[in-house]
């Protein structure tokens, strides 16, 4: 008998194993130990387990033979796979190659111990084949995201007029940086998901087993099947894509989702594919401004694929600490309790919504949370661990380059060409977090910004993109006699 192992983050409706006539049975393994290793947000655990069980049930109804190890069996992942191999007499095991490092090697070793032949399918969670992305990064030792994005546009013939970009420009990012208008704007709500019996069962089990983890499983809000995920995608394209572009960097205290698609948790599990997302966006219709369409696709075929390539090409990113920051995260970051009263309003607000939803959109991650972590000197590996734990769309392959590179500048400039730090003025412009500009200027962000530049002046002095703020910092220091240390 030949079996295929279906990993919990690879739940594609057309998984390559389902198209393989050599596969007789499909193995699924839940392991409580995986979810106990870190205090993962309850919504993340519900999402993965409900999606796994829904996939298994759907395939059974389609006539496939499914073998399943559940949390209640109290087996490690390896022990669960070994049990299924032994109990069902598997002579060979196939699986789709994992995006996170180490998983494939672990499975190869396990199968060697069990005397089982192995075979792997390509990782189909991405648009770019593994060999092609590896070849591009090998040819670009200092890889620039814009160069990668243009390569992707040409390679896939997306938004192209022959060899030229549609609209005459590769990047419309300058058109996508507006704050919300002062008079307000109608923001469509995310679709409501109705939980079925499987999801309700998982919610109850997660509350019982992982009740001390962040979040409350009863508030779970995400799709768990491909059909639901496609409905989520269609709703975004119909109701929010038009305004996504201009307001993708906007923030507001009372709206956690704005015009964002919130598709990353679903794409990262394979519930909806990159190709499906591209097709839906490209067929959105003429009422979607080109800057919105380009800005959205840049995230999907550019940034997401670039992060995966960075992760594959630069394994050392997981341990870098260019600025030598070592402050540990306090427990309240994980528990959401006893948050300091003097925590700045943007940080407190976004932290509270992360604990509720397991989510914050990209500019809040970067310029509210990441900015604050960096200004306060938190250790980058601790910051990465926190994001990996609290966010429903977070996995090692995407968090390591995003957090260690883009957010925390721990790589010294490989992923991002400068640290993404700011004072209160930027946050006030994009989110109106304080009552007025004076309060923003007096906020802890602003003081922390100048102290950050002075504290790391020697390491940042050669960065051309920081020449102006460093000059401003020096002038400020000379005029006030302020010693940032």
TAURCOR-V704573 format. One line per field, one symbol per residue. phi: phi as a letter, one per 40 degrees, with the letter a starting at -180 (. if undefined). burial: + if it has 24 or more other C-alpha atoms within 12 Angstrom, else -. A space follows every 10 residues. Layout:
phi: ???
burial: ???
This chain:
phi: .bbbcbccbb cccbcdccbc ccccbbbbbc bccccccbcd ddccccdccc cccccccccc ccgccbbbbb dccfbcdccc cccccccbgc cabbacdccc cgcccccccc ccccgbcbab bccbcbccdd cccccccccb cbcbdccccc ccccccfbfb bgcbcdggbc abdccbbccc cccgacbccc ccbccccccc ccdccccccb cccdgbdccd bbcbbdcccc ccccccccbb ddccdcbcbc bacbbcbfbc cfcdccccbg cbcdcccdcc ccbchcccdc cccccccccc cbcccccccc cccbccdcbc adcfbbcccc cccccgbfcd cccddccdcc ccccccbgaa cccccccbcd dcdcccgccd cccccccccc bcbcbdcccd cccccccbfc cghccbcacc bacccccccc afcbcacccc ccccdccccc cccccbdccb cccccbcccc cccccccccb gcbcc
burial: -+++++++++ +++-++++-- --++++++++ +++++---++ ++++++++++ +++++++-+- ----++++++ +-----++++ +++++----+ ++++++++++ ---+--++-+ +--+-+++++ +-++++++-+ --++-++--- --++++-+++ +++----++- ---------+ +++--++-++ ------++-+ +---+--+++ -++++++--+ +-++++++++ ++++++++++ ++++++++++ ++++++++++ +++-++++++ ++++++++++ ++++++++-+ ++-+---+++ ++++++++++ ++++++++++ ++++--++-+ +++-+---+- --++++---- --++++++++ ++++++++++ ++++++++++ ++++++++++ ++++++++++ ++++++++++ ++++++++++ ++++++++++ ++++++++++ ++++-----+ +-++++++++ +++++++--+ -----+--++ --++------ -----
